[in-house]
Amino acid sequence: MPASSAENSLANEIWPLITGQTLQTRHMEFGFLLHLLYLKGYSYESLVTRKTQTKEVSAQAALQEMMTRLRSHGLSADERTRKTVAGYLEQTYPSGQVVVQQNGRFGKVLIRLQDQSMYIDHNGVFSTDDESSGAGFSRLCMDESALSRFRAAVGRRLRCCK
C-alpha cells in the first residue's frame, strides 16, 4: 500500500512551469489506517520502505508521460502546455534522452489477532467465528467517511458495521 505519493523528478521540474507553484505531495491513507488500528485497540506491526527507480527515456516519451500526468491531476493538456513542456525538454535535455528518477514509500501492516478463530470475511471485515466471544476486537467498525478512506487505502470492498 502506498505510504506517500509517488515522486517523479521530471514532474517536479515541469510542474512549476505550468502552474507557477511547486508540486504538492498528497497524503496517503497509510497513516489513517495505522491510526484507526491503534484507536480500535489492534496490535500491529508496520514496515515502510522506500523504492527508487531511475530510467532513461526519449524526450518524446517523457513528453507523453508528462501530458498524461498533467491530465491525471486535472490540468489542461492543450497545445500551449505541450509546447511549453516540449521546449523545456529540448532546452534542458539537448541529447534527447531524459533521466527520470521515480520514488515512493510503501507500507505493510501485520495485524496480530487475539485468537486463531479471527479472520477477515469476504467483505473485508475483521470477524471471529463466535461474535459473542467477547474478544477485545471482534470487528473493525467505522463510519461511512472513514470507510470510504479505508476502502481507498486497502482497495477492498468493506461494509460498515452498525
N, C-alpha and C positions, 0 to 999 in steps of 0.2 A: 504494500500500500504506500503511495507517495506520502512522505513526511514533510515535503516542501514543494514549492512549484519548481518545475524544470527550468534550468538556466541555459541560455544559449548565447554565446559570446557575440555572434553576429546580430542577434535580436537586440542585445544591449547597445550595439553600435548604431543600428538603424533606427530604433525607436525614437530617440531624441530628434532625429532629422524630420520625422513625420509628425510627431505630436508636440514637440517642444518641451517634453518632460522626460525624466528618466523612467525606465521600465520598472513598475512597482511589482514586487513579488506578491503572489496570492498565498494566503494562509490555507493550509490543507487541514483536513479533518482528523488527522492522526492525533493531534493534541487533544481535540474534543473527545475522541474515543478513549484515550487514556484517562482523561478527567472523569468521564462517565463511569468507567470501570472502577475508578477509585471511589467515587461518590456512592456507587452501588455496593461497595464492600468486597469486590472481587480481589483475589490475589493474582497478580500477574507479573510477568517479566517482559521487558521490551528491548528491542535492539534496533538501532538506527544506523544505517550505513550510507556512505556517500559514494556514488558511482560517477566516474568521469570518463568521457569518451571524446577523443579528438579525431576528426575526419577532415579530409581534404576533398573539396568538391569543385566543380567548374563554376564559373561566375553565373552561367545561365541556370544551373541547378540551384545555386544559392538564391538567385532572384526569385525563382519559382517558390522555393521554400519560404522566403520572407513574405511573398504576396499571400500565400496560404495562411501563414501565421498572423498577418495583419487582419485578414478576413475573419479568422477564428477569434480574434479579440474585438470584433465589431467595428473595425476601422475600414475606411474606404480603400479599396484596392484598384482605384481608377488609373487612367493613363498617366496623369500627373505624378501620382505616387510611384508608379512603375518607373518613370523616367528619373525620379529623384533617387530611388534605390539603385537603379542601373548605373547612374552617374557616380554615385558613391562607390559602388563596387569597382568600376573602371579606374577611378582615381586612387582608391586605397589598395587595390589588388591588381596592378598592371599586368602581372603574369597570367591572369585569367584563372588562377587557382586560388580558392578561398579556404583558409584553415578555420574550421569551426570547432569550438570546444563546447560540449554539452555536459551539464552536471545535473545531478538530482540526488535527493536524500530519500531513502526508502526505509520503511519501518516494518517490523514484525512484532507481533504480540503473542505471547504464550499465556493463556488463561488457565490457572490452576482451579480445577473443580473440586468441591468439597467431598464428593463421593463418586465412586466409579459409575453409578447409575445415571449421572448427569450427562446430558448430550445436547446437541444443537438440532432442533427438529427441522423438518423440510422447509419451514418458513423462516428459518434462521433465528429462532427464539431459543434461548438457553432454557432447558427444562429438566425435570427429573422424572423418573419412572413413576414416582409417587408424589403427586402435587401437594399432599398433606404432610410430607415428611418433615416439615419444619426446618429444612436446610436454610442456612443463612442467606442463600441467594438461589432460589429455585427458578426465577425468571428475571430476565433483564427487561424491565418495562420503561417506557419513555413516552413523552407526549408527542403529538404529531410533528411539531417543529424539530424536536431532537431526532425523531425517527427519520425525517427526510434528510437531515445532515448525516445521520448514521448510515442510511442507505447509500448515500453518495460516497461515504468513506469506505465501505466494505463491498459495495457493488452487489449486494444481496437483496432479495425481497424479504422484508420483515413485516410483522404485524404488530400493531400497537396493543399492549396489554392494558386492560382497564382494572 
